[in-house]
């Protein structure tokens, strides 16, 4: 027997489908800093109501590389306008990654865990609790780059965002 259609489910109470496995956004194109101020590299507007039940979660991964110089560079992750993870880099050709988990604990609160890793240095784990949200509304998850010395210092290579239901 062969299944001819993609199996999917609604992500939370939103109208958007999440395929089994949960992928709702994929970023496959390079995005490189092009200004000397902080700029969005990957950004996703999550559907309204996607975190509808306590325990619903968003899992995301972003990865990239820095330019071949020792300029100061900073990559940041934001959820609902709040910084949930950041790291500064000065190493040339530094490979880096963010692993992100955002879990709903109430209609107005999420807890975020971000693990940052860089090829040439140690990992860091950052915990943030965000309160005062209206999770029935859409929320933005984004990765930004800040390169105050030269454009092109941060390039994102790949990213994905998944929705996972409560256990």
Residue, then its C-alpha position, 0 to 999 in steps of 0.5 A: x500500500x502506498x500513501x499518496x497524500x502528505x499526512x498533516x495536522x493543524x498546528x495548535x488551533x491555527x489554520x496552518x498545517x504541520x506535517x508529521x514531524x512538525x516542520x512549519x518553516x525551512x530556511x534553505x537560502x544563505x542570508x548575509x548581513x548587508x548593513x552595519x546595524x542589526x538586521x533580520x537574517x531569518x524571520x518567521x511569523x508563527x501562526x496565531x494560536x500555534x501555542x494553544x495548549x500548555x506544553x505545546x512547543x516550538x523547536x528551531x535550529x539555525x546555523x551559519x558561518x562568519x567571514x574570514x576576519x576577526x571583526x566583532x560580530x553578534x548573532x541574536x535570536x528573538x521571540x515575540x520581540x524579546x532577546x532569548x539568545x545571543x553570542x558574540x564572535x571574533x574568530x575568522x570562518x567561525x561555524x556557529x549554531x542555535x538550538x532553540x526550544x520555546x514551551x508554553x506554560x500558560x496563555x501568557x507565558x513561555x519558557x525558552x531554552x537556547x543552546x549556542x555552539x561555536x566550532x572553536x569554543x564552548x557551548x552556552x545555554x540560556x534560559x529566558x521566561x517571557x511573560x505578558x504574551x497573548x499567545x492567541x496572536x501570531x508571534x515572530x521568531x527571528x535570527x538577526x546579525x549585528x556587524x558594526x565593522x563590515x557588511x557580510x560578516x555573518x552568513x546564515x546557511x540553514x534553519x528550520x522551525x518545528x511545532x510539537x504538541x504537548x506530550 
